Structure formats: C-alpha cells, structure tokens
C-alpha cells in the first residue's frame, strides 16, 4: 500500500493562521474533486477559523472523560473506517489524554499515513523538541507538548505560515486570537514584540535547515560535487596549540558580518611529528567554541589537510580558517608543501583564510619527520643516482679505501633521506662506479684482486644494513605516531562521553567523523550468542544511528564490527581497511563500558526508588498505626455513646457528639487524601493540565471549611491569570492554609496576592504572580525551613511548635510537589514580627491549555 503524503503548516506562534491556512487548502483540494474530511480541527474560539470549517465534512471527535472533564480527541478508527483521500488533523504535537490509544497525535497521524491517507496538520515552532530550551529562554514558558524534529522533517511538504509580529499583536488586540479578558496578559508576556520576532527567526532558521537538507540530497542524487553556499558555514582548523583561540575569534568576526551563519571547529591530531596538541589549550578552545555558538569536532586522519578538507566538504563549508605554516620557508623543499598550502591547493570552491600568528615561520615546532613520503623517496632516488657520480668525480685521485668510505657516507645520506630502496640503488650504483673507475683493472667491471672483491662486498652489505636500519626506524616512528594519534582520539572520546548526556549518540558521531563515514548504526541482537554471519536481517534491532541513509539491517552496511554478542556497529560510506579495525574495536570497547555504566545507573536509580518506597511504607504504617487510629477512636467513642439506649442525651449533647464525628471524619478524609496524593507524586502519576486560572477562582473552594473569621483575603482586583491546574492549585492553597490555622491558633491568617513583573515575583527571570499565606504564630527557625517540606515531617517531630499536633506530616510536602509539577515555586519565609509566610509563585498565563 502506498504511504500517504504528509503536509505540515509550520507557525512561529499561536494565532499566525496555521489552522486557517490548512482549512483553506482543504477547501481547494475539495474543489478539485479530492475526498476531504476534517478529522479534528480546533478553532480555540476564533470565529474566522470556525467559519472556514463550513462546507467541509467534519468527523465527530472521540470524547474521553479524564479527571471529571471531557476532552475531544481524534477518532483514528473513524477516520480509517471512512478512508478519505485527505484528512485534516490539527495540532500535530498534541499529547493525547490517557485512554486515547497513542500518547501523541503525531503517532495517530502515522497510522493514517500508513493506511495510505494523505494528512494536513499544523505545528508551532515552540513544539519542536530541539528548540524547547531556546523557546523557554525567550518566552519563559517550558513547552511540555513536543514532537521530535526528525518526525517533522520526514514530512513530504512543510509550509511556513508567517505574518509580521506587529500584525500578530494587532490581531491579538482586536480579539481574533484570544478572548478579551486574556488579551492584556498575553500581550504583556508571551506575545511581546521581542518574543515574537525571536520565534519568527527560529522558525525561518529551522525551515532553512530543512531546505538545505533537500539541497544536499539533490546534489548527491545528481552527482554535483561543488558546494552550493546556501548559507555561510565557516570551518576552523585547530592545530592544537594556543593559536587556535586566534583562529576562532577571527572566524567569529567573519560570521558577525552575516546572519544565520554556522561555526564549526575541527581538530585533527597531527601524525607528521609536528608538536602542538596541548590538551589544556584544546579544552579552553572547546569552551570558547561553545561560547561563540559553534560546535566542536574531533576528526582522525593520517593527513590533517585531507581530513580537514573532507570534513569541510561533507558539511558544505563556504570558508575555512587555518593558521599559516610554522615551517621555515627555506626548509619547505625537504618536506613538501605544508598543511596550509595543501588546503589552499585542494579547497576547490571553498574560500580559505590563512591567519598569521606569532609562531609563523619560526621553525621552532619542526623536527625530523618520521614518515617516508613519496617526495622523500623520489628525492632519495635522485640522490642515489647523482651522489655516487659526484663522489667519484671529487675523489677519483684518492685511494680505493678512501673513495669507498666517502661512497659509504653518500649511501648513508641517501638512506636517511629516501629509505631502503634508494639506499640499495646508491650502494649498487656506487659499487659499479668504484669497480669501473677505481678497482684494478680500471675501465672494466672485472675484479683482479680478491681482496678488492671482498672490500666491495663488505661495502655493499654495510650500505644495505644501514638502509634497513633507517627504514625500520621510519616504520617504528610511523607506528608510534599512529599509536599516539589513536591514544589522543580515545582520550578525546572518553572526555566527550563523560561530559555528555546522550553518550551513545556522541560515540556514534565520533565514529562517523573519525572514519569519514556517511552514517553509523548501532544494532542490538535479538538472538544473543549467534555468530555475526549467521544472523538474518530481522535478528538485529536498530538501536541508534547518526548520519544520512543509515543501514537498517547489518547486510546494508559496508563495514561491520561485532562489539559483543548483543551489539554490532554498522558503518556506511566505504569499506574500512584492516589498519583502522583496531581503533574501531576500541570504540566498541567504549560502547560496552557505556552499556555497563547505564546498567549501573539504572540499578542505582531502582535501589534509590526502593529505598524511598521503603521509607514511605514505614511512615505510612506509622501513620496508620497512630494518626489514623486517633480519629477512628474518637468516631467510635461518639457513635457508641449515641447508640446507648439507657442514656438519653440532650439535643446539645447529641449535636456535640455528631460534630465530633464530623470533625474526625474530615480529619481522616484529609489524611487519606494526602497519603494518596503523596503516593501519586512518588509514582510520578500526576499529570496536570494547566491553563489560564485566576487566584480568585480557586480561593473559595480552597478555603471551604476554614472559619471565615480566621482568614482575611487581600487580592488586587486586576490580578492577571496564571498557568495552573485548578484542582491541584486548590489542594496546594488548602493544605497551606490548614497548616497555618493548625500551627498559629491565635493568629489571623492573611492571604495576600501580588501582581508579577517586578521584584522577586519571577520564575527563572520571567514574570509571575504570587499568593502569600501569612500567619503570626511561633514561626519556624530558618535552619529548619527545608525540613518542613519533607514527607512525614511535622512540627511536633522536632523541638519547636505545639505539642500533640495531628496529621501525618504530608500537607506541605504534597503542596510543594503539586506546585513544582505545575511549573511554580513554593517557598517559606519568616514573617516580620514573628510567624511564617508561605509564598506560592506561579507563572503568568500564556493563554494556552496544555498537559504537562
């Protein structure tokens, strides 16, 4: 069955017209004869959006009751049964209510697409998972409803619905987005001009990345090797020394002239004997890259110039910034062109900036190169031919023994420059010249004197032995350099893994970058113990991957590395040579260490949870055995008294006994309620649904049962709405007021509200609103404030407060847990003049209902 087409309408903020545009396109498709139905469309009270639904077939939503409230969800079964050609499904990132089936609406959409139904949907940029932290920094609101970026990027079409921020604020002011009573709060908070401008830029940049992916795919499919500079992307080659900071700051200045550019710093360990890899300098430069908004990469390769260019071309770089060569120009002919010269020569259409620095041309960092490259070998062969002739011309009048010593020195010089085979050629060619011009009979290749023959043979053996020693030294030098580079790479890998949260992804990205692969996949075995070659494709599950077009089964990979019976690495892009297999095995060993560490972390968390559960269980048993028995005993005593037939109680006595029963029943209800709430918090089963709430709306229910003469309310009439779950907020206020009434029996309780936006009324630097519950009781010592919020902690458990307090000590713990899970803050402070002030701080409302 052909998969359906997904088209997403992307917006920078609520109210830009995503749903309206989706419905408009639905009408256009219906007019063209396409079978279109509206699966679920939310107008949020906007008349223009509601009017767009007219003329479209609307499927009834599935109604689910959750915590006493009915919620409308997409009826996936109904859409599948109807099987339209196109379904309109609003709010792609929406979290479904428990009981709806899938946890997210985008998973519902996947079912429709798999059934061959085309889908149009909508999403705001703040719901993209990768931008959650950025959006929170801009707006002060943490979005709990998110959708993975790669899920959105897989859409066949993404259309940006964009309007200027000024126009959006105008639409908001005229009531086209939110109700009139929510406009002022929205304009002053989430919909500030700066916020909307930043969100708009985020949407444009994110979409530009997606477009760039399409450009890269087009270039690859059409075999286009040249770079298309769709945006400025500057790659900085870090040599490993202090000059790296100079290069980074120069690259940052280059990017400051454009917007939307990207900075990538690359370090390739030197394998040519040039010193410079300073770990402290690299660590400082890594932090500097992060501060400048760039990314740091560690790439392996025998040739730094080639590795740097490969990386730059793979990421689509437009400019490369490198330092000028540290070699003395007069020594260049011995070693060939430097890294900078080769980068300039082979960069193609990428601009290269060579930045001078204090070490430029100083020669202080140059030492003998261990690697016998092609240039040195070629020079060795030239010397092998020329030097014996030159020696013979200069020493032809000397004795045979003297000439042989000089020829041996020339052969050693050739060996030092070109290695084994040039030295062998020099030795053989020198022997022939000696035999022809210096050994009697002169002018022929015949040797008359056996002693001369022995001398020539010894000369040849010594020359070849010296050449072999030089060549072996060069090989050992290359091996040592390679081992040092591998050690540096593994050290960097370990540092990166320890500093990262998503360690598996870091490992795979390191493998991909180091071996210059297109993609790397981690497979997990479903049949542990079977050899790698015996596994079929479905015997491995794809656990994680990085790069483009990752292999889905091991058979699709160009290189396989079996890490253990459970894990296998699959690399695509090229077949890895045997010389790199050892390092790949080391990467695999790191993967096993990660697996073991993660298993230990899971076990540690489980043990910690078991310990906490055991403490709670012990405390619950204590509460049941003591605190719950007290009200039960009071109730039983009152009921037993009323049931005595031989005793006649006056109406006043009966009322008193009934009041006792009611009082103790209320106490038991509160105790059991707190126990249940604490168990839900411990099990992480509380899922608040936050939306615009006014303090005045929840206070009456929260203060129900508290004598009116004990509480005085002072709330400004213009307090803006906050984001909270009304039920949970009511419990928070009720528990705090109950605690104040209990421990300050002779004090009036004052409930005071304040408008956010200044002073301390902020959460993470963003405006909030406060509610303060003030009493003038004995108060709590500053050193014991934090102890109040621990579960099963009562004032009478320590050396202060009234003795004989009742309750299980959960009221404030539950209040703090509920407040924080709604995104608020609960604090305690000493009341001036004595007493305790509890401060509930909640974020100002954004006007959006969402589940946390």
C-alpha positions in Angstrom: 0.0 0.0 0.0 1.3 3.5 -0.9 2.1 5.6 2.1 0.1 8.8 2.4 1.6 12.3 1.9 2.1 14.5 5.0 2.0 18.3 4.7 2.7 20.4 7.8 1.8 24.0 8.2 4.5 25.5 10.5 4.0 28.7 12.5 6.1 30.8 14.8 3.4 31.4 17.4 -0.3 30.8 18.1 -2.6 32.9 16.0 -0.5 33.3 12.9 -3.1 31.4 10.9 -1.9 27.8 10.6 -5.3 26.2 11.0 -6.9 28.7 8.8 -4.4 28.0 6.0 -4.8 24.3 6.4 -8.6 24.6 6.1 -8.2 26.9 3.1 -6.0 24.3 1.4 -8.6 21.7 2.3 -11.3 23.7 0.5 -9.0 24.0 -2.5 -8.5 20.2 -2.6 -12.2 19.5 -2.2 -13.0 21.9 -5.1 -10.5 19.9 -7.2 -12.5 16.7 -6.5 -10.4 15.3 -3.7 -12.3 13.5 -0.9 -11.5 15.6 2.2 -12.7 15.3 5.8 -11.8 17.2 8.9 -10.6 14.6 11.4 -10.1 17.1 14.2 -9.9 20.9 14.0 -9.6 23.2 17.0 -10.8 26.8 16.4 -10.0 28.0 20.0 -13.0 30.3 19.9 -11.8 32.1 16.7 -14.7 32.9 14.5 -12.7 33.2 11.3 -11.3 29.7 11.8 -14.7 28.3 12.7 -16.2 29.8 9.5 -13.6 28.1 7.4 -15.0 24.7 8.5 -18.2 25.4 6.7 -18.6 23.2 3.6 -16.2 20.5 4.8 -17.2 17.1 6.2 -16.3 17.0 9.9 -15.9 13.7 11.6 -17.2 13.6 15.2 -14.3 13.7 17.7 -13.8 11.0 20.3 -14.9 12.2 23.7 -12.8 10.9 26.7 -13.5 11.8 30.3 -10.4 12.4 32.3 -10.5 13.6 35.9 -14.1 14.7 35.6 -13.6 16.7 32.4 -14.5 15.7 28.9 -11.8 16.1 26.2 -12.1 15.8 22.4 -9.5 13.6 20.7 -9.0 12.4 17.1 -11.1 9.3 16.4 -8.4 7.4 14.4 -10.7 4.3 14.0 -13.4 6.5 12.5 -11.0 8.1 10.0 -9.7 4.7 9.0 -13.2 3.4 8.5 -14.2 6.5 6.5 -10.9 6.2 4.4 -10.9 9.7 2.8 -8.2 10.7 0.4 -7.2 13.6 2.6 -7.7 14.1 6.4 -7.2 17.4 8.2 -5.7 16.9 11.6 -4.9 19.9 13.7 -2.1 20.2 16.4 0.5 17.7 15.3 2.4 17.9 18.6 -0.7 17.4 20.8 -0.5 15.0 23.8 -3.4 12.7 23.8 -5.5 12.2 27.0 -4.8 8.8 28.8 -7.1 6.2 27.3 -6.9 7.6 23.7 -4.5 4.9 22.5 -1.4 6.6 21.2 0.4 9.0 23.5 0.9 11.7 20.8 -1.2 12.9 18.0 1.7 12.6 15.5 1.5 8.9 16.2 -2.2 8.9 15.2 -1.1 10.6 12.0 1.4 7.9 11.4 -1.4 5.3 11.4 -3.4 7.3 8.9 -0.3 7.7 6.6 0.5 4.0 6.8 -3.1 3.3 5.6 -2.5 5.5 2.5 -4.4 8.6 3.7 -2.9 12.0 3.0 -2.8 14.2 6.0 -2.5 18.0 6.5 -1.5 19.1 10.0 -0.2 22.1 12.0 2.6 22.7 14.5 4.2 25.7 16.1 8.0 26.1 16.2 7.9 26.0 20.1 6.8 22.4 20.0 9.9 21.2 18.1 11.9 19.1 20.6 15.3 20.6 19.7 14.1 24.2 20.3 12.5 23.6 23.7 15.3 25.1 25.7 15.7 28.1 23.3 12.0 28.9 23.4 11.9 28.6 27.2 14.8 31.1 27.4 13.0 33.5 25.1 9.5 33.3 26.5 9.9 31.9 30.0 7.5 29.1 29.2 8.5 25.4 29.0 6.6 23.6 26.3 5.7 20.1 27.5 3.9 19.1 24.3 6.8 18.4 21.9 7.4 16.4 18.7 10.8 15.0 17.6 12.4 17.2 14.9 13.2 14.2 12.7 9.5 13.3 12.7 8.6 16.7 11.4 11.5 16.7 8.9 10.2 13.5 7.4 7.1 15.3 6.2 6.7 15.5 2.4 5.9 19.2 2.5 6.5 21.9 5.1 4.9 25.3 4.6 5.7 28.2 6.8 2.7 30.3 7.7 4.2 33.7 8.5 2.9 37.1 9.4 4.9 40.1 10.9 4.9 40.3 14.7 3.3 43.7 14.7 0.4 42.3 12.7 0.0 39.3 15.0 -0.1 41.6 18.1 -2.7 43.7 16.2 -4.8 40.6 15.6 -4.4 39.7 19.3 -5.5 43.2 20.4 -8.7 43.0 18.3 -9.7 39.7 19.9 -9.1 37.5 16.8 -6.8 35.2 18.8 -7.9 35.1 22.4 -10.8 36.2 24.4 -10.9 39.8 25.6 -10.1 39.0 29.2 -6.8 37.3 28.2 -5.5 39.8 25.7 -3.7 42.1 28.1 -1.8 39.3 29.9 -0.9 37.7 26.6 0.4 40.9 25.1 2.5 41.7 28.2 4.1 38.2 28.4 4.3 35.6 25.7 3.3 37.9 22.8 5.8 40.6 23.5 7.3 42.0 20.3 10.8 40.8 21.1 9.5 37.3 21.8 7.5 37.1 18.5 10.5 38.4 16.5 12.8 35.8 18.0 10.3 33.0 17.5 9.8 34.0 13.9 13.6 33.9 13.3 13.8 30.5 14.9 11.1 29.2 12.5 12.9 30.6 9.5 16.2 29.2 10.5 14.8 25.8 11.3 13.0 25.7 7.9 16.2 26.8 6.2 18.0 23.8 7.7 15.3 21.6 6.3 15.5 23.2 2.8 19.3 22.8 3.0 18.9 19.1 3.6 16.8 18.9 0.4 19.6 20.8 -1.5 22.2 18.3 -0.2 20.0 15.4 -1.2 19.6 16.9 -4.7 23.3 17.5 -5.1 24.0 13.9 -4.0 21.4 12.3 -6.3 22.7 14.3 -9.3 26.4 13.8 -8.6 27.1 17.5 -8.0 30.4 17.8 -6.2 30.7 21.5 -6.0 29.4 23.3 -2.9 26.3 25.4 -3.1 26.7 28.2 -0.5 23.1 28.4 0.7 24.4 29.8 4.0 27.8 30.8 5.4 29.4 27.9 7.2 32.9 28.5 8.5 35.2 25.6 9.4 38.2 26.4 11.7 41.1 24.1 11.7 42.5 23.9 15.2 46.2 23.0 15.2 46.1 22.1 18.9 48.2 25.0 20.3 47.5 28.5 21.6 47.0 29.8 18.1 43.6 28.1 18.0 42.0 30.9 20.0 43.2 33.5 17.5 41.6 31.4 14.6 38.3 31.1 16.5 38.0 34.8 17.1 38.8 35.6 13.5 36.1 33.1 12.3 33.6 34.7 14.7 34.4 38.1 13.3 33.8 36.8 9.8 30.4 35.4 10.8 29.4 38.6 12.6 29.0 40.2 9.1 26.2 37.8 8.2 23.2 36.3 9.9 22.3 32.7 10.1 25.9 31.5 9.8 27.4 28.5 11.4 30.8 28.0 13.1 32.4 24.5 13.2 35.8 24.0 14.9 37.8 20.9 13.9 40.9 19.4 15.4 42.8 16.7 13.6 45.6 15.1 15.7 49.0 15.6 14.0 50.6 12.5 12.6 53.6 14.1 11.0 55.8 14.8 14.0 54.9 18.4 14.4 54.3 19.2 18.0 51.3 21.2 19.1 48.5 19.1 20.6 48.1 20.8 24.0 45.2 19.3 26.0 44.7 22.4 28.2 44.6 24.7 25.1 42.2 22.4 23.3 39.9 22.3 26.3 39.8 26.1 26.5 39.2 26.4 22.8 36.3 23.9 23.1 34.7 26.1 25.7 35.3 29.2 23.5 33.6 27.5 20.6 30.6 26.8 22.8 30.5 30.4 24.0 30.6 31.6 20.4 27.6 29.5 19.5 29.6 26.9 17.4 30.3 23.2 17.6 33.5 21.3 18.3 34.5 18.2 16.3 37.4 15.8 16.7 38.4 14.1 13.4 41.1 11.4 12.8 43.2 11.0 9.7 46.8 10.4 8.7 46.8 13.6 6.6 45.5 16.6 8.5 44.9 18.6 5.3 42.9 15.9 3.7 40.9 15.2 6.8 40.1 18.9 7.3 39.0 19.2 3.6 36.9 16.1 3.7 35.1 17.4 6.8 34.6 20.8 5.3 33.2 19.4 2.1 30.9 17.0 3.9 29.3 19.8 6.0 29.0 22.1 3.0 31.5 24.7 4.3 31.8 28.0 2.5 35.0 29.2 4.2 38.0 27.6 6.0 40.1 29.4 8.6 43.6 28.0 9.3 46.9 29.2 10.7 49.8 29.9 8.4 52.6 27.3 8.3 55.1 27.1 11.2 57.9 25.8 9.0 60.8 27.9 7.8 60.3 28.6 4.1 63.8 27.5 3.3 63.1 24.0 4.6 59.9 23.5 2.6 61.7 21.7 -0.3 62.7 18.9 2.1 59.2 18.2 3.4 56.9 19.3 0.6 54.0 21.7 1.0 52.6 22.3 4.4 49.1 21.7 5.7 48.0 25.3 4.8 49.4 25.1 1.3 47.7 21.8 0.6 44.4 23.1 2.0 44.6 26.1 -0.3 45.6 23.9 -3.3 42.8 21.4 -2.8 40.0 23.5 -1.4 38.2 23.9 -4.7 35.4 26.5 -4.4 35.8 26.9 -0.6 37.4 30.2 0.4 40.5 29.7 2.6 41.7 32.3 5.2 45.3 31.8 6.3 45.8 33.7 9.5 49.4 34.7 10.6 50.4 34.1 14.2 53.5 34.6 16.4 54.9 31.1 15.5 54.6 31.8 11.8 57.8 30.6 10.1 59.8 30.4 13.4 60.8 26.8 12.8 60.6 26.1 16.5 58.0 23.5 16.0 59.7 21.5 13.3 61.6 18.3 13.9 62.6 15.4 11.7 59.7 13.8 10.0 59.4 10.1 10.6 57.2 9.3 7.6 59.0 8.5 4.3 56.5 10.1 2.0 56.6 10.0 -1.8 58.6 13.2 -2.0 61.4 12.0 0.2 61.6 8.7 -1.6 61.7 10.4 -5.0 64.5 12.8 -3.7 66.3 9.7 -2.4 66.3 8.0 -5.8 67.7 11.2 -7.4 70.4 11.4 -4.8 71.1 7.6 -5.3 71.9 8.3 -8.9 73.7 11.6 -8.5 75.8 11.3 -5.3 78.0 8.3 -6.3 78.9 10.1 -9.6 79.6 13.3 -7.7 81.8 11.4 -5.1 83.8 9.7 -7.9 84.4 13.0 -9.7 85.6 14.7 -6.5 87.7 11.8 -5.1 88.9 10.0 -8.2 92.6 10.6 -7.4 92.4 9.2 -3.9 93.0 5.6 -2.8 90.3 2.9 -3.3 89.7 2.6 0.5 89.2 6.4 0.9 86.8 6.5 -2.1 84.8 3.6 -0.6 84.5 5.4 2.8 83.2 8.5 1.1 80.8 6.4 -1.1 79.6 4.7 2.1 78.8 8.1 3.6 76.9 9.1 0.5 74.9 5.9 0.7 74.0 6.5 4.4 72.9 10.1 3.4 70.6 8.6 0.7 69.2 6.1 3.3 68.5 8.9 5.7 66.6 10.8 3.0 64.9 8.2 1.0 64.9 4.9 2.9 65.7 1.4 1.9 65.4 1.1 -1.8 67.1 4.4 -2.8 69.9 3.4 -0.5 70.2 -0.1 -2.1 70.3 1.6 -5.5 73.0 4.0 -4.3 75.1 1.1 -2.9 74.8 -1.0 -6.1 75.5 2.1 -8.3 78.4 3.1 -6.1 79.9 -0.4 -6.3 79.7 -0.4 -10.1 81.3 3.1 -10.3 84.1 2.0 -7.9 84.7 -1.2 -9.8 84.9 0.6 -13.2 86.9 3.6 -12.2 88.9 2.8 -9.1 89.4 -1.0 -8.7 92.1 -2.6 -10.9 91.8 -3.3 -13.7 90.4 0.2 -14.3 87.9 0.7 -17.1 86.4 -2.8 -16.8 83.9 -4.4 -14.4 86.3 -7.4 -13.8 88.0 -7.6 -10.4 91.5 -8.9 -10.4 92.4 -8.7 -6.7 90.2 -11.0 -4.4 90.8 -8.5 -1.6 89.2 -5.8 -3.6 86.2 -8.1 -4.3 85.9 -8.7 -0.5 86.1 -5.0 0.2 83.4 -4.2 -2.4 81.1 -6.9 -0.9 81.6 -5.6 2.6 80.8 -2.1 1.4 77.5 -3.4 -0.2 76.5 -5.3 2.9 77.2 -2.3 5.2 75.3 0.1 2.9 72.3 -2.2 2.8 72.4 -2.8 6.6 72.4 0.9 7.2 69.4 1.4 4.8 67.5 -1.4 6.5 68.1 0.3 9.9 66.9 3.6 8.6 63.8 2.1 7.1 63.0 0.1 10.2 63.4 3.3 12.3 60.9 5.1 10.0 58.4 2.3 10.3 58.7 2.3 14.1 58.3 6.1 14.0 55.1 5.8 11.9 53.7 3.2 14.3 54.5 5.3 17.3 52.9 8.4 15.7 49.8 6.4 14.8 49.5 4.9 18.3 49.9 8.4 19.8 47.1 9.7 17.5 44.9 6.8 18.4 45.5 7.4 22.1 44.6 11.1 21.7 41.4 10.1 19.8 40.4 7.7 22.6 41.2 10.3 25.2 39.0 12.8 23.4 36.3 10.2 23.0 36.3 9.4 26.7 36.2 13.1 27.6 33.3 13.7 25.3 31.4 10.7 26.6 31.8 11.7 30.2 30.7 15.3 29.5 27.6 14.3 27.5 24.2 13.1 28.5 23.3 11.3 25.2 26.5 9.2 25.3 25.6 6.7 22.7 24.9 9.4 20.1 28.2 11.0 21.0 30.0 7.8 20.4 28.4 7.1 17.1 29.0 10.6 15.9 32.7 10.3 16.9 32.9 7.0 14.9 31.3 8.6 11.9 33.5 11.7 11.9 36.8 9.9 12.7 36.4 7.3 9.9 34.7 9.8 7.5 31.7 7.6 7.1 28.3 8.6 5.7 26.4 7.0 8.6 26.9 4.7 11.6 24.3 2.5 13.1 24.2 0.6 16.4 22.4 -2.8 16.2 21.1 -4.8 19.2 20.9 -8.5 18.8 17.6 -10.4 19.2 19.4 -13.7 19.3 22.4 -13.2 21.6 25.1 -15.8 21.1 24.7 -16.4 17.4 27.7 -15.5 15.2 27.5 -12.3 13.2 27.4 -14.1 9.9 24.5 -16.4 11.0 22.2 -13.5 11.9 19.4 -12.6 9.4 18.4 -9.0 9.0 15.5 -9.4 11.4 17.9 -10.8 14.0 19.1 -7.3 14.8 17.1 -4.3 16.0 18.3 -0.8 15.1 19.1 0.8 18.4 20.5 4.2 17.3 22.1 5.8 14.3 23.7 9.0 13.0 24.3 10.4 9.6 22.5 10.2 6.3 20.8 7.0 5.0 21.9 4.7 7.9 21.8 1.0 7.3 18.6 -0.6 8.6 20.0 -4.1 8.8 23.6 -5.3 9.1 23.6 -6.5 5.5 23.3 -2.9 4.2 26.5 -1.7 6.0 29.8 -1.5 4.2 31.8 -2.4 7.4 30.6 -4.4 10.4 32.2 -4.6 13.8 30.7 -7.1 16.3 31.2 -5.4 19.7 29.7 -8.3 21.7 27.0 -10.9 21.3 24.5 -8.2 22.0 25.8 -5.2 20.0 27.1 -4.6 16.5 28.3 -1.4 14.7 27.5 -0.9 11.1 29.4 1.7 9.0 28.3 3.0 5.6 30.3 5.1 3.2 33.3 2.9 2.5 35.0 -0.4 3.4 37.2 0.2 6.4 40.8 -1.0 5.9 42.3 -3.5 8.3 44.7 -0.9 9.7 41.7 1.0 11.2 40.0 -2.0 12.7 41.9 -1.9 15.9 40.7 1.6 16.6 37.2 0.7 15.7 37.4 -2.2 18.2 38.5 0.4 20.8 35.4 2.4 20.0 33.4 -0.8 20.5 35.0 -1.3 23.9 33.9 2.2 24.9 30.4 1.2 23.9 30.4 -1.8 26.2 31.6 0.5 29.0 28.7 2.8 28.3 26.3 -0.1 28.4 27.6 -1.2 31.8 27.6 2.3 33.2 24.0 2.8 32.1 23.0 -0.5 33.6 24.7 0.5 36.9 22.9 3.9 36.7 19.5 2.1 36.2 20.2 -0.2 39.1 21.2 2.7 41.3 18.0 4.6 40.5 16.0 1.5 41.2 17.7 1.0 44.5 17.1 4.6 45.4 13.5 4.3 44.5 13.2 1.1 46.5 14.8 2.9 49.5 12.4 5.8 49.2 9.4 3.5 48.8 10.5 1.6 51.9 10.8 4.9 53.9 7.3 5.9 52.7 5.9 2.5 53.5 7.4 2.7 57.0 6.0 6.1 57.5 2.6 5.1 56.2 2.5 2.2 58.6 3.3 4.6 61.4 0.6 7.0 60.3 -2.0 4.2 60.0 -1.0 2.8 63.4 -1.1 6.1 65.2 -2.5 9.1 63.4 -5.4 7.3 61.7 -6.4 5.4 64.9 -6.9 8.6 66.8 -9.8 10.0 64.7 -11.2 6.4 64.4 -11.2 6.1 68.2 -13.0 9.5 68.5 -15.6 8.5 66.0 -16.2 5.1 67.6 -16.5 6.7 71.0 -19.1 9.2 69.8 -21.1 6.6 67.9 -21.0 4.2 70.8 -22.3 6.9 73.1 -25.2 7.7 70.7 -26.1 4.1 70.4 -26.6 3.6 74.2 -30.3 3.1 74.8 -30.1 3.6 78.5 -28.7 7.1 78.2 -30.7 10.0 77.0 -28.7 12.9 75.6 -29.9 16.4 75.4 -30.1 18.0 71.9 -26.9 20.0 72.7 -25.0 16.8 73.7 -26.2 15.0 70.5 -25.1 17.9 68.4 -21.7 17.9 70.1 -21.2 14.2 69.5 -22.3 14.5 65.9 -19.9 17.4 65.5 -17.1 15.2 66.9 -17.9 12.5 64.3 -18.0 15.0 61.5 -14.7 16.7 62.7 -12.8 13.4 62.9 -14.3 12.2 59.6 -13.0 15.4 58.0 -9.6 14.7 59.6 -9.5 11.2 58.3 -10.5 12.3 54.8 -7.7 14.9 54.7 -5.2 12.3 56.0 -6.2 9.7 53.4 -6.2 12.3 50.7 -2.7 13.4 51.5 -1.5 9.8 51.6 -3.0 9.1 48.2 -1.5 12.4 46.8 1.9 11.6 48.1 1.8 8.1 46.6 0.8 9.6 43.2 3.7 12.0 43.4 6.2 9.3 44.4 5.0 7.2 41.5 5.1 10.2 39.1 1.5 9.6 38.1 0.4 13.3 38.5 -0.2 14.8 35.0 -1.6 18.3 35.5 -3.5 20.1 32.7 -2.5 23.7 33.1 -4.3 26.7 31.6 -5.4 30.2 32.4 -6.6 30.3 36.0 -7.4 33.3 38.3 -6.5 33.2 42.0 -10.0 34.4 42.8 -11.5 31.3 41.1 -9.8 28.7 43.3 -9.7 30.5 46.7 -13.4 29.9 47.7 -13.1 26.1 47.3 -9.6 26.1 48.9 -10.9 27.9 52.0 -14.0 25.9 52.4 -14.3 24.6 55.9 -11.9 27.2 57.3 -13.8 29.6 59.8 -14.3 32.8 57.9 -13.1 34.8 61.0 -9.7 33.1 60.8 -8.8 34.1 57.3 -8.7 37.6 55.6 -8.2 37.9 51.9 -6.4 40.9 50.2 -6.2 40.4 46.4 -5.9 43.2 43.9 -8.9 43.2 41.5 -6.7 43.3 38.4 -4.5 40.3 39.1 -3.7 38.6 35.8 -4.4 34.9 35.1 -1.7 32.3 35.9 -1.0 28.9 34.3 -2.1 26.2 36.7 -4.3 23.1 37.1 -7.3 24.4 39.1 -7.7 21.2 41.1 -4.1 20.9 42.1 -3.8 24.6 42.9 -6.9 24.3 45.2 -5.2 21.5 47.1 -2.0 23.5 47.4 -3.8 26.5 48.9 -6.0 24.3 51.2 -3.0 22.4 52.6 -1.0 25.6 53.3 -4.0 27.4 55.0 -4.9 24.3 57.0 -1.2 24.2 58.2 -1.3 27.9 59.2 -4.6 27.5 61.0 -3.3 24.5 62.9 0.1 25.9 64.0 -0.9 29.5 64.5 -4.2 29.0 66.5 -4.3 32.5 67.9 -3.3 34.4 64.8 -5.4 35.7 61.9 -4.3 34.2 58.6 -3.8 36.7 55.8 -4.0 35.7 52.2 -2.3 38.4 50.0 -1.9 38.5 46.2 0.6 40.4 44.2 1.0 41.2 40.5 4.1 39.8 38.8 6.6 41.7 36.7 8.9 43.2 39.2 10.8 42.4 42.4 11.1 38.8 43.3 7.8 37.8 41.6 9.6 35.9 38.8 10.3 32.3 37.9 13.6 31.8 36.1 13.7 35.6 35.4 10.2 35.7 33.9 7.1 37.4 35.3 5.0 35.5 37.7 2.2 36.1 40.2 2.4 35.4 44.0 0.0 34.4 46.6 1.2 34.7 50.2 -0.3 33.0 53.2 0.8 34.9 56.3 0.5 34.0 60.0 1.9 35.4 63.2 2.4 32.2 65.1 5.6 30.9 66.6 7.2 30.5 63.2 9.9 28.2 62.2 13.7 28.6 62.7 15.5 29.4 59.4 17.6 26.3 59.8 14.5 24.1 59.8 12.6 25.6 56.9 13.6 23.0 54.4 12.7 20.2 56.8 9.0 21.3 56.7 8.7 20.2 53.1 9.9 16.6 53.7 7.3 13.9 53.7 6.0 12.7 57.1 7.7 15.7 58.9 5.6 17.5 61.5 6.4 20.5 63.6 5.9 18.4 66.8 8.6 15.9 65.4 11.2 18.5 66.3 11.9 20.7 69.3 9.6 23.6 68.4 5.9 24.1 67.8 2.9 23.0 69.7 3.0 19.5 71.1 0.4 16.9 70.2 0.0 18.1 66.6 -2.2 16.0 64.4 -1.7 14.7 60.9 0.9 12.6 59.1 3.1 15.4 58.1 2.3 15.3 54.3 0.4 18.6 53.8 3.3 20.8 52.9 5.1 18.0 51.0 2.1 17.5 48.8 1.7 21.2 48.3 5.3 21.6 47.3 5.1 18.6 44.9 1.9 19.9 43.2 3.3 23.4 42.9 6.5 22.3 41.3 4.9 19.9 38.9 2.7 22.8 37.6 5.9 24.8 37.0 5.6 27.0 40.1 7.6 27.6 43.2 6.6 27.2 46.9 8.8 28.9 49.4 8.7 29.8 53.1 9.9 33.0 54.8 9.8 34.4 58.3 7.0 36.9 58.9 8.3 40.3 60.2 7.4 40.4 63.8 7.2 36.6 64.2 5.4 33.9 62.3 5.6 32.1 59.0 4.8 33.3 55.4 4.2 30.7 52.7 4.8 32.0 49.2 3.1 30.4 46.1 4.6 31.7 42.9 3.1 30.7 39.6 3.9 31.8 36.0 1.6 34.3 34.3 -0.7 32.6 31.8 0.2 32.3 28.1 -3.5 31.6 27.3 -2.8 28.1 26.1 -4.3 24.9 27.7 -1.7 22.1 27.8 -0.9 18.9 29.6 2.4 18.7 31.5 
